[in-house]
Amino acid sequence: MQRRVANNLVWMLVERGLQVGAGIGIVAMLARGLGPEGFAHIQYAQAVVYIASSIALICGGEVVIPRLVANQDPLAQHSLLAHAFRLRLAAGMLGYLLMCAFLAVTGQAVEFWLPVLIIGVAVVLREPFGIVTAWMQAHTQTRPNTLFNLASLTVKAAGVALLFALGVHNVPAYATAFALEPVVMAVLLTSFYLARAPRSRVSH
């Protein structure tokens, strides 16, 4: 058990280090590829999305994980995860709608709208599908989640690097590269869990 915890810690540290390094590279490419005005637009979009994402922070891991650990029955865990997923998805959709309402009420120009709406996909996807991460943590399986994080980060970084190499200066194009990260992460987490989910039908 101690060895597994140590291995999980190592994977988490590796992930954090790679995220920091990739983040620095991505910011540098954005700043040079978009220029001051375009860079400001995408930074603004990220800030708005970050605030909207807080609305989806419902039924967090500190609530779900202890219940998963307390009840090891696969069907009971599946039922709990499905319930938490629905709550988070509803909160994420509400957060996205409120974000759109904010843009409309404040009369934001279209150059602000597009990157916010594109990057805002993360508001709907990150927390709901992140429930699988809570399930992994309850089973002390950090490595798969770390690999998924790195894979999705690689897709985003590759997208930004490709746009930069092609000399693209379009903010929505770079925003799309950012949106790929939560999409890829959601697909990987869903595939991982469904391959291990109980096959018996559960009534919710």
Buried (B, 14 or more C-beta within 10 A) or exposed (E): EEEEEEEBEEBBEEBEEBEEEBEEBBEEBBBEBBEEEBBEBBBBBBEBBEBBBEBBEBBBBEEBBEBBEEBEEBBBBBBBBBBBBBBBBEBBBBBBBBBBEBBEEEEBEEBBBBBBBBBBBBBBBBBBBBBBBBBBBBBEBBBBBBBBBBBBBBBBBEBBBEBBEEEBEBBBBBBBBBBBBBBBBBBBBEEBBEEEBEEEEBEE
